[in-house]
Amino acid sequence: MRYKTPDLEQHFIENLISAIFLIHIYFLPLLVFGQDNDPENDSKEIKAYSINGRELLMDGIVDEAFWMAIPAQDSFLMQEPMEGGMPTEQTQVRIAYDSQHLYIAVICFDSDPSGIKAFQKKRDASLETDDRFRLILDTFMDKRSAYFFEINPLGLRGDGLISSGQGQTLNMDWDGIWKAWTYVGDFGWSAEIRIPFSSINFDTKREVWGINFQRTIRRKNEELLWTGNRRNQGLLRPQNAGILTGLVNPSQGVGLEVIPYAIAQSSKENDVENQESVSNTTADVGFDINYNITSQLKASITYNTDFAQAEVDSRQINLTRFPLRFPEKRDFFLEGSSILQFAPSSGVDPYFSRRIGLVNGMRIPITYGGRLVGNVGKNNIALIHVRTGKKGELNPENFTVARYRRNFWKESSIGVLYTHRSTEDDLLLGTPVQDRKTWGADLNLSTSALFSSKTLQFSAFFIGHNPASPFDDTTSLSDRSVRGFRFNFPNQPWSAWVSYREFGEDYDPAVGFNQRNGFKRLQPALNYAPLFEKSKIIRAIEWGVYYEYLTSLENQLLTENLRFNLGSIRFESDDRIGMEVARNFEFLEEDFDILNNGSVIVPASEYVNWRYEVEASSASYRKVSGTVGYEAGEFWTGNISSWALGVTVRPTPGINLSSGYTHTEVTTIDSGFSTNLFRMDLGLDFTPDISLSSNIQFDDVSELLGTNTRFRWIITPGTDVFLVYNHNWLNNPGVDRRLITTQKGAAMKVVYTYRF
């Protein structure tokens, strides 16, 4: 459907921006006033007791005299189903330490042990299916970042890094070295956790750490918090943590960690068009060295790094005009990721680590790299330098990333970011351009004490870079920069946010990620999500409205989105259903080749489309669970409809079989097409330390069928054996054999950790 856009009133936009500025001026004093300079004010406390040379039997059974003599913390409160309600089951936590380790003992009492849910064994598997116990450690007491740990009754270990800004980010791809033992009995289940001090960084000058605990009773969908039990708080907000006292002289030892690895790989690639094949077999070694300069600051060196064991990306079919963003999964780039975050939730990525060592999904060898990450008082520092090798026609490159952030007040910070990318004799950009530099600054103001218990946040940022090529004739920095600000009111039941951004026409950060240039964008949103505490059927319903108004830099309307969440219902059983309606306007400045093959072309014009979406899912703790989603509406010159189906089967603990299928049907004025995307995942987890996973992916746009099989054996924490096999086929109906192998390869990698 096409229509002519009515003339825009320039003063309307100007007045709207002015209004937002006035809101900024009005609320900034509230942000300042809400700051609390005493991070330990009114916090719950738990004390760690020295084991005094005792040998603790780590078997998950918390019955030793030493543990029983320690006072237990059991004052948990509900976050759901009744905010601030008393738990239906009791939970006890005790903490001890020696010079090298932190010990946590947990007893999760349960009046019906047969009802305990425990399916998962694989490290870092999602525990949305299981009973679980989680904790965080804010070792710097900065209320902005923390280490995250979780377990289930089967001894699964999950861990990650928390960063708190304009929201909470949990990066589960970080793997620390620690151990957990669990036991299930007629009382419920219990656990003993041992975390080496050498696995974490901390401030030796501080006598207290931030700490918090959460327990989930899955069959009741009951969430229990030791502290921070309000719905706008929670475990992932270090601002709401209690404090850990009693630690005396925790030691990281010498602080030196040497991690050598050996890898053997064999691969074969077939050129289907020219009927040629190339085989390659290699064996190599490399290493990482980590050294704790202080207990807060860690330096690392990596040599001849290989990430063959990293999991493959989930395939997606892109029917938009803009590139897709895939998450980082490589260990070296995950350390310090919380410090490297820039203007969280603002949708800008001046540093995107996948630009290093990856080009269109192809791995580029990393010759060496160095990293300095940590804290010095209120100063957060991250410095990375990486040298990549030659790959085909791609020449070696140097990447440097520097990040400095200064904490102030209780939850606020200001920081700068710098990236530098240089290429030897670059074939695309030419010899004159060896250096591409990006710099940025961001400000984050936050308080959790607005009107005594509400959270209000404000952020602002600016990013710019030098000319990207010899052919770049831009003279104004504004053409090569982005800037914006954001207000966030992340509370319950009401939440809201509004953001404004401007992207220059030639913004292209060399080590960043960007989808679209040359626009101004205003985005407000409002949500209402009350709990139905007296209902035995419905847990919560969320309603909301989202608006996006995007113009060119000359104020011509390019995109306008209006979405209505008509009600997302979460039942007491944790089954869910929701419906959304959306209206979209697009001004297409040039023809759009949807499939990038010339078969379906959308002509430049103006388009208005209405769509609706319905989605339902069953509770994941069932042995058989599933999701179904349906989306339909107008699509450029025609219509679109899409089905998404998913089924997961867990017949017994340690076995997970899930499959997903998405079918999309598109009609246009002159043509049409359909797409199909299929994925199947099989997980066989024999123990929490031995797992076999395999996935199969196929889509009929690329016509590629791919498999990735991965075996991991954690012999001891820090010592791993990986076996990986990949096989890709091209679906080619034009020949007798429909599936033709394009690539296959196997790798074996052994990693060992020495700590001194």
BARO-905597 format. One line per 3 residues: number of its first residue (from 1); their letters; for each residue x, y, z of C-alpha. Coordinates in steps of 0.001 Angstrom, whole numbers, plus 500000, padded with zeros to 6 digits. Each point is the difference from the previous one (the first is absolute). Example, Ala and Ser with C-alpha at 12.3 -4.5 7.8 and 13.67 -1.06 7.14 Angstrom:
1> AS> 512300/495500/507800 ~ 501370/503440/499340
This chain:
1> MRY> 500000/500000/500000 ~ 501335/503431/499104 ~ 499048/503446/501112
4> KTP> 501231/503553/499860 ~ 501513/501263/503244 ~ 498376/503237/501208
7> DLE> 502281/503023/500386 ~ 501890/499928/503292 ~ 499929/502989/502289
10> QHF> 503598/500853/500845 ~ 499065/501771/503201 ~ 498294/496830/501300
13> IEN> 503289/498103/500013 ~ 501884/502933/501443 ~ 497446/500412/502777
16> LIS> 500103/496295/500761 ~ 503779/500022/500341 ~ 499779/503116/502127
19> AIF> 497501/498274/502252 ~ 502351/497071/500488 ~ 502799/502415/500849
22> LIH> 497781/501654/502599 ~ 499211/496572/501459 ~ 503768/499443/500252
25> IYF> 500430/503265/501900 ~ 497086/499117/502282 ~ 501078/496486/500894
28> LPL> 503760/500524/500288 ~ 499659/501438/503542 ~ 497992/496912/500935
31> LVF> 502823/497793/498751 ~ 502524/501965/502015 ~ 497805/500206/503076
34> GQD> 499352/496267/499939 ~ 503686/499084/500252 ~ 501154/498324/503200
37> NDP> 503705/500211/500741 ~ 499876/497231/502605 ~ 499945/496699/498046
40> END> 499498/497965/503189 ~ 497032/501956/501318 ~ 497087/497834/501221
43> SKE> 501368/496822/498348 ~ 499528/496457/501222 ~ 503194/498369/501215
46> IKA> 501388/496476/499899 ~ 503309/499075/501596 ~ 502644/497649/498619
49> YSI> 501688/497786/502618 ~ 503552/498697/499730 ~ 500290/496222/499809
52> NGR> 503220/500296/502086 ~ 501859/497231/498221 ~ 497116/497509/500045
55> ELL> 499496/497613/497095 ~ 496447/500338/498706 ~ 498477/496948/498341
58> MDG> 498582/501442/496805 ~ 497142/497648/499140 ~ 496957/502281/499942
61> IVD> 498746/498772/503390 ~ 499940/502866/502475 ~ 500145/498061/503268
64> EAF> 503514/500553/501339 ~ 500370/501482/503464 ~ 501889/502977/498587
67> WMA> 497124/500967/497699 ~ 497385/499426/502664 ~ 501839/502310/502406
70> IPA> 499790/502906/497547 ~ 496870/502188/500249 ~ 497887/499522/496879
73> QDS> 498474/502781/497956 ~ 496404/499004/499254 ~ 498122/503299/499734
76> FLM> 498915/499619/496378 ~ 496899/501727/498625 ~ 497912/499419/496899
79> QEP> 500452/502076/496899 ~ 497265/497936/498349 ~ 497202/498952/500192
82> MEG> 499453/502495/502837 ~ 502488/502848/500289 ~ 501360/499979/503543
85> GMP> 498078/496838/500927 ~ 501334/497266/502285 ~ 501537/496981/498193
88> TEQ> 498165/496692/499991 ~ 503337/498185/500522 ~ 502991/500943/502145
91> TQV> 503493/500707/498647 ~ 503214/500198/502051 ~ 503362/501409/498910
94> RIA> 503339/499840/501846 ~ 503381/501332/498859 ~ 503576/499064/500924
97> YDS> 503456/500659/498597 ~ 503655/499112/500166 ~ 502905/501903/498498
100> QHL> 499338/498609/496508 ~ 496255/499355/499723 ~ 496514/501239/500769
103> YIA> 497534/497278/501109 ~ 496191/500269/499843 ~ 497724/497397/501599
106> VIC> 496339/500014/498989 ~ 497034/497995/501267 ~ 496818/500287/497936
109> FDS> 497324/498372/502123 ~ 497048/498559/498083 ~ 496851/498448/501457
112> DPS> 499557/497965/496795 ~ 503438/498842/498781 ~ 498380/497943/497239
115> GIK> 498824/503278/498455 ~ 503515/501413/499585 ~ 500632/500829/496340
118> AFQ> 503470/499151/498668 ~ 500601/499286/496299 ~ 503236/501768/499097
121> KKR> 503610/498869/500479 ~ 501986/501842/497328 ~ 502036/502959/501167
124> DAS> 498255/503358/499428 ~ 496777/498338/498796 ~ 496916/502107/500606
127> LET> 498396/499221/503356 ~ 496581/501388/499078 ~ 498990/496332/500189
130> DDR> 501408/499157/503442 ~ 500089/500764/503684 ~ 503086/502112/500523
133> FRL> 502144/501986/502417 ~ 501808/503130/498780 ~ 502385/502484/501550
136> ILD> 501945/503086/499019 ~ 503267/501425/501349 ~ 500618/503741/499637
139> TFM> 503663/499685/500934 ~ 500739/503698/499450 ~ 496880/501201/501785
142> DKR> 499442/502415/497111 ~ 496299/499128/499543 ~ 500547/499777/496238
145> SAY> 501525/496608/499229 ~ 500097/496566/501574 ~ 500875/496343/499500
148> FFE> 497020/497695/499539 ~ 499782/496319/501018 ~ 497121/497533/499889
151> INP> 499414/496290/500642 ~ 497153/497507/499871 ~ 499371/496791/502005
154> LGL> 501996/497961/497436 ~ 503180/502027/500509 ~ 499807/502032/496801
157> RGD> 502242/503060/500125 ~ 499164/503254/498271 ~ 501918/503243/500278
160> GLI> 500252/503388/498397 ~ 500800/503679/500321 ~ 497406/502591/500996
163> SSG> 500164/503608/498902 ~ 497400/502483/501125 ~ 499232/503189/498127
166> QGQ> 496861/500904/498052 ~ 498867/496472/500816 ~ 501674/496804/501165
169> TLN> 502255/497948/497753 ~ 500981/496431/500874 ~ 502731/498577/497783
172> MDW> 499858/496227/500491 ~ 502897/499321/497621 ~ 502561/500691/502729
175> DGI> 501265/496748/501573 ~ 501670/500192/503397 ~ 501855/497197/501765
178> WKA> 497945/498807/502985 ~ 498198/496886/501224 ~ 496635/498983/501465
181> WTY> 498751/496817/501665 ~ 496290/499279/500525 ~ 497819/497475/501825
184> VGD> 496270/499225/499850 ~ 498364/498467/503066 ~ 496712/499730/501841
187> FGW> 500523/503537/501356 ~ 500317/501583/496536 ~ 503394/500686/498438
190> SAE> 503283/501512/501101 ~ 503275/501168/498517 ~ 503578/500916/500842
193> IRI> 501747/502499/497723 ~ 503729/500760/499888 ~ 501201/503107/498145
196> PFS> 503778/500608/499826 ~ 500981/503596/500675 ~ 502339/499642/497027
199> SIN> 496931/499696/497718 ~ 498743/503486/500806 ~ 501370/503497/500411
202> FDT> 499285/501994/503146 ~ 501034/503031/501999 ~ 502307/498958/502859
205> KRE> 499492/503375/501688 ~ 496291/499357/500469 ~ 498880/498045/503036
208> VWG> 496605/499211/498499 ~ 498662/498702/496682 ~ 496560/500295/498513
211> INF> 498085/496705/499981 ~ 496490/498726/499316 ~ 498175/496689/499635
214> QRT> 496967/498786/498088 ~ 498141/496710/500135 ~ 497450/498780/497471
217> IRR> 497404/497352/500846 ~ 499060/499144/496460 ~ 496769/498022/500394
220> KNE> 498533/502945/501940 ~ 501729/502655/497870 ~ 501097/501511/503268
223> ELL> 502910/502444/499944 ~ 501677/500675/503367 ~ 502552/502753/500640
226> WTG> 502225/500525/503019 ~ 499906/503729/499321 ~ 498674/502189/497184
229> NRR> 496707/498111/499749 ~ 497991/502795/498362 ~ 499108/499418/496352
232> NQG> 502071/502991/498872 ~ 502999/498535/501839 ~ 501217/496396/499867
235> LLR> 503189/497956/500034 ~ 501469/501561/496865 ~ 500046/503459/501566
238> PQN> 503148/500308/502162 ~ 498492/503244/501323 ~ 497564/497919/502043
241> AGI> 502476/497451/501372 ~ 500832/499448/503656 ~ 503546/499890/501342
244> LTG> 502453/497230/500825 ~ 502243/500621/502999 ~ 502673/498029/501826
247> LVN> 502484/499338/497195 ~ 503554/500392/501294 ~ 502934/500079/497566
250> PSQ> 498520/498032/497078 ~ 502847/499095/497657 ~ 500304/499395/496290
253> GVG> 503372/498286/500536 ~ 502749/501148/497671 ~ 497248/501029/497605
256> LEV> 501596/498307/496989 ~ 497950/497754/497730 ~ 501453/498182/496970
259> IPY> 497533/498359/497599 ~ 501669/498073/497176 ~ 497935/498285/497338
262> AIA> 500591/497563/497168 ~ 497740/499597/496992 ~ 499842/497681/497014
265> QSS> 497704/500814/497090 ~ 499058/498435/496710 ~ 497735/501594/497411
268> KEN> 498858/499624/496428 ~ 498329/502672/497882 ~ 498319/499323/496668
271> DVE> 499484/502584/497276 ~ 496680/498773/498600 ~ 500074/502249/496950
274> NQE> 503524/499073/498857 ~ 499847/496460/501437 ~ 503223/500490/501921
277> SVS> 500859/499128/503578 ~ 502686/501033/502446 ~ 500987/497951/503054
280> NTT> 501999/501264/502928 ~ 501337/498344/503155 ~ 501798/501973/502685
283> ADV> 501234/499647/503552 ~ 500881/502959/502131 ~ 500559/501276/503515
286> GFD> 499377/503284/501735 ~ 499594/501426/503438 ~ 498431/502654/502213
289> INY> 501806/501536/502969 ~ 498070/501911/502650 ~ 501619/501938/502806
292> NIT> 498288/501892/502797 ~ 502041/503187/500288 ~ 497802/500728/502994
295> SQL> 496949/498194/501292 ~ 497983/502485/497912 ~ 502038/500233/496801
298> KAS> 500778/497095/497666 ~ 502393/499939/497036 ~ 499699/497314/497325
301> ITY> 501960/498862/496960 ~ 498689/497643/497344 ~ 502109/498429/497260
304> NTD> 498873/498124/496902 ~ 496439/499977/501314 ~ 497437/497651/498494
307> FAQ> 496280/499950/500786 ~ 499061/496784/498207 ~ 498017/498859/503053
310> AEV> 497660/503023/499941 ~ 496372/499196/499230 ~ 498609/500922/496583
313> DSR> 497575/502872/499551 ~ 496289/499343/499777 ~ 498977/500504/496400
316> QIN> 497501/502747/499125 ~ 498240/501026/496799 ~ 500319/503727/499496
319> LTR> 497101/501648/498153 ~ 500980/503503/501095 ~ 502255/502589/498384
322> FPL> 502421/499956/502918 ~ 502710/497576/501235 ~ 499432/497592/502899
325> RFP> 501981/500095/503229 ~ 501336/496717/501412 ~ 501321/499632/503566
328> EKR> 503642/499543/500986 ~ 500853/496446/501149 ~ 503820/500021/500190
331> DFF> 501516/499896/503475 ~ 502824/502474/499433 ~ 497606/502804/499044
334> LEG> 497549/499341/502827 ~ 502320/500896/502874 ~ 499393/503638/500883
337> SSI> 496883/500202/497834 ~ 498088/501767/502765 ~ 502552/502844/500016
340> LQF> 500054/500203/496199 ~ 496256/500519/499732 ~ 499276/503437/498608
343> APS> 496731/501879/500643 ~ 498045/496791/500772 ~ 496497/499717/498465
346> SGV> 500662/502919/497640 ~ 500526/497787/496952 ~ 503501/501219/499141
349> DPY> 503016/497693/499735 ~ 503203/501976/499354 ~ 501842/496864/501168
352> FSR> 498712/496645/498769 ~ 502525/497231/500670 ~ 498748/497832/497104
355> RIG> 501666/502471/497633 ~ 503282/498511/501252 ~ 500962/496623/498554
358> LVN> 496703/499478/498171 ~ 499026/501129/496488 ~ 496523/498996/498818
361> GMR> 500115/497058/502389 ~ 503397/498822/498722 ~ 502658/499573/502688
364> IPI> 503164/502070/499573 ~ 503071/498697/501884 ~ 500991/501989/503083
367> TYG> 503783/500142/500255 ~ 500152/501528/503447 ~ 498108/502255/502336
370> GRL> 500325/501815/503285 ~ 497446/501155/502539 ~ 499957/502097/503173
373> VGN> 496700/499956/501864 ~ 498928/501009/503460 ~ 499465/502726/502527
376> VGK> 502156/502490/501831 ~ 497790/501456/502668 ~ 497076/501657/498254
379> NNI> 501753/499774/496639 ~ 499048/497213/497561 ~ 502600/499171/497355
382> ALI> 499969/497736/496947 ~ 502778/499944/497395 ~ 500137/497464/497166
385> HVR> 502474/499617/497144 ~ 499697/497214/497416 ~ 501999/499135/496911
388> TGK> 498297/497872/497344 ~ 501798/497995/497331 ~ 499584/499709/496262
391> KGE> 497055/498037/498603 ~ 499675/499694/496219 ~ 499886/503539/498618
394> LNP> 499425/501521/503442 ~ 503171/501570/501374 ~ 501140/500114/503648
397> ENF> 498397/502614/502221 ~ 500604/501606/503379 ~ 497101/500792/502322
400> TVA> 500232/502139/503137 ~ 497120/500711/502367 ~ 500260/502194/503102
403> RYR> 497223/500678/502484 ~ 500053/502140/503134 ~ 497006/500502/502268
406> RNF> 499850/501928/503268 ~ 497364/499162/502604 ~ 498464/502803/502020
409> WKE> 497124/500319/502422 ~ 498363/496685/500788 ~ 498976/498724/496556
412> SSI> 501312/502497/497424 ~ 502994/500066/497694 ~ 501703/501922/497210
415> GVL> 502339/498440/497468 ~ 501918/500181/496732 ~ 500706/497401/497294
418> YTH> 502673/499889/497288 ~ 500513/497455/497214 ~ 502722/499809/497376
421> RST> 500136/497697/496985 ~ 502885/499902/497552 ~ 500345/497771/496958
424> EDD> 503138/499148/498062 ~ 499589/500985/496316 ~ 496218/499758/500166
427> LLL> 498590/498864/496641 ~ 496665/501732/500492 ~ 500948/503311/501587
430> GTP> 503332/500501/498328 ~ 503518/500659/501241 ~ 499437/503550/501375
433> VQD> 497582/498771/502632 ~ 501803/498007/502664 ~ 498258/501332/503061
436> RKT> 496308/500222/500826 ~ 499263/501490/503395 ~ 496784/500323/501986
439> WGA> 499470/501834/503268 ~ 496997/500483/502217 ~ 498806/501215/503397
442> DLN> 496995/498917/502040 ~ 498312/501168/503188 ~ 497714/497832/502153
445> LST> 498026/501469/502895 ~ 497897/497678/502099 ~ 498226/499842/503327
448> SAL> 498002/497231/501666 ~ 498726/502328/502703 ~ 497601/502214/498052
451> FSS> 496876/500481/502149 ~ 501787/497619/502445 ~ 499872/496838/497859
454> KTL> 499625/500852/496296 ~ 502758/499883/497413 ~ 500716/502787/497520
457> QFS> 502832/499982/497472 ~ 501452/502394/497457 ~ 502749/499423/497445
460> AFF> 501611/502079/497285 ~ 502723/499199/497463 ~ 502054/501295/497087
463> IGH> 502067/497944/497520 ~ 502128/501150/497068 ~ 502728/498664/497733
466> NPA> 502510/501124/497409 ~ 499308/499650/496231 ~ 499458/496342/499120
469> SPF> 501674/500019/496583 ~ 502028/502172/497598 ~ 496734/500628/498127
472> DDT> 498260/501435/503066 ~ 499476/503683/499170 ~ 498030/500851/503143
475> TSL> 501247/503135/501709 ~ 497678/500068/503005 ~ 500489/497744/502999
478> SDR> 496218/499898/500402 ~ 499824/497906/496797 ~ 502267/497398/501631
481> SVR> 498483/499999/503476 ~ 496999/498980/502083 ~ 498537/501593/503127
484> GFR> 496999/499508/502178 ~ 498475/499678/503445 ~ 497554/497743/501805
487> FNF> 497727/500159/503035 ~ 498952/496741/501610 ~ 497424/499323/502717
490> PNQ> 500405/496195/500528 ~ 497461/499374/502739 ~ 496973/497817/500665
493> PWS> 497150/499965/499246 ~ 500662/503163/497949 ~ 503107/500313/497860
496> AWV> 500915/502453/497263 ~ 502875/501321/497976 ~ 500715/502558/497310
499> SYR> 503107/500346/497868 ~ 501253/502334/497298 ~ 502857/499282/497580
502> EFG> 501642/501577/496953 ~ 502183/497984/497606 ~ 502189/501803/497458
505> EDY> 499878/499071/496314 ~ 503514/498521/499970 ~ 500194/498414/503444
508> DPA> 501928/496721/499666 ~ 502067/498968/503062 ~ 502836/497722/498881
511> VGF> 499722/497707/503046 ~ 496297/500562/500621 ~ 496587/498899/498810
514> NQR> 497446/502218/498316 ~ 496772/499268/498148 ~ 498845/503347/498616
517> NGF> 501335/503515/499376 ~ 498725/503489/499327 ~ 497023/500320/502319
520> KRL> 498485/501539/503118 ~ 497950/497667/502177 ~ 497632/500579/502890
523> QPA> 498781/496910/501896 ~ 497638/500131/502999 ~ 498398/496939/501622
526> LNY> 497608/499368/502881 ~ 499123/496690/501704 ~ 497653/498925/502767
529> APL> 500455/496511/501515 ~ 498112/499362/503252 ~ 500129/496784/502022
532> FEK> 496673/498294/500700 ~ 500933/498824/503484 ~ 496534/498675/500901
535> SKI> 499421/498119/496771 ~ 500602/496257/499839 ~ 500138/500050/496195
538> IRA> 501758/503158/498801 ~ 503372/501104/501376 ~ 500435/503246/498051
541> IEW> 498855/501884/496905 ~ 502089/502537/498145 ~ 498637/502735/497751
544> GVY> 502146/502483/498145 ~ 500477/502445/497165 ~ 503190/500663/498041
547> YEY> 500557/502835/497538 ~ 502840/500766/497609 ~ 500286/503172/497943
550> LTS> 502988/500008/497649 ~ 500832/502761/497539 ~ 502871/500890/497739
553> LEN> 502448/502603/501220 ~ 497945/502456/497912 ~ 496876/498998/502006
556> QLL> 498277/497954/497288 ~ 498039/497110/501492 ~ 501655/496665/499156
559> TEN> 498585/497545/502550 ~ 497119/500113/502448 ~ 499143/497034/502207
562> LRF> 497124/499705/502445 ~ 499642/496727/501916 ~ 497307/499057/502489
565> NLG> 500451/497123/502410 ~ 496365/499035/500436 ~ 500770/497733/502915
568> SIR> 502754/497524/500787 ~ 498526/497592/502535 ~ 502198/497918/502295
571> FES> 498040/497289/501769 ~ 500730/498517/503421 ~ 501090/496852/498168
574> DDR> 502577/502143/498103 ~ 498185/499418/496713 ~ 499865/503213/497968
577> IGM> 498029/501621/497214 ~ 500204/503438/498464 ~ 498786/502100/497099
580> EVA> 501463/503059/498326 ~ 498785/502349/497258 ~ 502336/502312/498095
583> RNF> 499824/502748/497399 ~ 503097/500772/497936 ~ 500754/502772/497529
586> EFL> 503096/499804/497794 ~ 501327/502432/497432 ~ 502189/497889/497720
589> EED> 502597/502275/498421 ~ 501247/497371/497533 ~ 498913/496618/498699
592> FDI> 500305/497168/502524 ~ 501163/496534/498880 ~ 498450/497864/502746
595> LNN> 501832/496725/499275 ~ 503139/501596/498544 ~ 499615/498017/496788
598> GSV> 497877/502319/497828 ~ 496903/497800/500211 ~ 497863/502270/502198
601> IVP> 500486/503750/499704 ~ 498053/502543/502038 ~ 499938/503341/498141
604> ASE> 500896/503227/501745 ~ 496857/501612/501373 ~ 498017/500541/503209
607> YVN> 498324/497093/501794 ~ 497650/499519/502932 ~ 499642/496502/501445
610> WRY> 497865/498591/502825 ~ 500973/496734/501687 ~ 498875/497904/502918
613> EVE> 501769/497248/501922 ~ 498823/497284/502370 ~ 502395/497868/502047
616> ASS> 499450/497267/502579 ~ 502353/497785/501959 ~ 499653/497252/502566
619> ASY> 502025/499855/503213 ~ 503537/498814/499318 ~ 500216/497834/503139
622> RKV> 497714/497401/498400 ~ 501544/496924/498365 ~ 498386/501115/496739
625> SGT> 499692/503729/499382 ~ 499549/502171/496983 ~ 499428/503389/498439
628> VGY> 497877/501175/497087 ~ 499927/503407/498390 ~ 498055/501433/497081
631> EAG> 500602/503351/498327 ~ 498052/501416/497058 ~ 499345/503285/498281
634> EFW> 501069/502274/497201 ~ 503577/499852/498677 ~ 501214/502695/497617
637> TGN> 497892/499528/496830 ~ 498299/496824/501221 ~ 499467/497884/503088
640> ISS> 501958/497779/502341 ~ 499103/497134/502290 ~ 502365/498058/502193
643> WAL> 499725/496947/502248 ~ 502599/499188/502650 ~ 499795/496666/501822
646> GVT> 502242/498549/502672 ~ 499887/496764/501995 ~ 502315/498820/502779
649> VRP> 500032/496499/501464 ~ 501822/499090/503220 ~ 499249/496328/500651
652> TPG> 502558/499668/502790 ~ 502559/502253/501712 ~ 502925/500715/497697
655> INL> 498156/499419/496727 ~ 498648/503034/498135 ~ 498573/499837/496494
658> SSG> 498627/503206/498514 ~ 498962/500993/496513 ~ 498819/503189/498395
661> YTH> 498379/500769/496673 ~ 499139/503370/498465 ~ 498002/500326/496786
664> TEV> 499483/503393/498364 ~ 497746/500686/497031 ~ 500363/503299/498126
667> TTI> 497871/501324/497146 ~ 500776/503141/497992 ~ 498381/501712/497026
670> DSG> 502115/498268/497371 ~ 501356/496976/501849 ~ 500290/498185/503275
673> FST> 502096/497512/501891 ~ 500112/497826/503084 ~ 502818/499231/502408
676> NLF> 500571/497107/502368 ~ 502421/499828/502904 ~ 500519/496821/501977
679> RMD> 502152/499331/503060 ~ 500372/496924/502197 ~ 502127/499756/503142
682> LGL> 500910/496835/501856 ~ 501677/500138/503389 ~ 501308/496919/501809
685> DFT> 501422/501044/503342 ~ 501461/497004/501763 ~ 501248/501970/503009
688> PDI> 500400/503739/500691 ~ 503530/499623/498592 ~ 499417/497733/496967
691> SLS> 497628/501060/497234 ~ 499296/499325/496344 ~ 497997/502507/497973
694> SNI> 499028/500059/496371 ~ 497947/502356/497895 ~ 498659/499885/496473
697> QFD> 499017/503162/498100 ~ 498484/500480/496550 ~ 498449/502892/498125
700> DVS> 498801/500103/496404 ~ 501352/503486/499350 ~ 503661/499023/500222
703> ELL> 499044/496351/499256 ~ 502608/498927/502541 ~ 499590/497085/502394
706> GTN> 502488/500149/502851 ~ 500833/497879/503024 ~ 502168/500801/502985
709> TRF> 500853/497285/502530 ~ 501918/500864/503138 ~ 501305/497757/502793
712> RWI> 501372/501580/503166 ~ 501649/498281/502922 ~ 500948/502166/502971
715> ITP> 502599/497760/501620 ~ 500491/502487/502808 ~ 498886/503634/500036
718> GTD> 502319/501766/497564 ~ 501095/496816/498207 ~ 497786/499205/497008
721> VFL> 499956/497671/497017 ~ 497941/501042/496960 ~ 499095/497935/496940
724> VYN> 498210/501926/497255 ~ 498654/498857/496634 ~ 498366/502259/497389
727> HNW> 498399/498967/496725 ~ 498241/502253/497470 ~ 498074/498949/496893
730> LNN> 498546/502003/497125 ~ 496513/499053/498929 ~ 500299/499903/496212
733> PGV> 496946/498494/498305 ~ 501590/500516/496585 ~ 502252/496967/500334
736> DRR> 499343/496357/500727 ~ 501234/500274/503564 ~ 497912/502652/501742
739> LIT> 502379/500571/502905 ~ 503587/500829/499079 ~ 502660/500384/502670
742> TQK> 501488/503490/499956 ~ 502067/499778/503181 ~ 500779/497569/502775
745> GAA> 502518/500078/502764 ~ 500932/498573/503362 ~ 502043/501416/502848
748> MKV> 501335/498763/503318 ~ 501112/502515/502575 ~ 501498/499418/503444
751> VYT> 500287/502857/502493 ~ 501819/499813/503317 ~ 500182/502623/502748
754> YRF> 503021/500410/502276 ~ 499548/502308/502967 ~ 502843/501278/502158
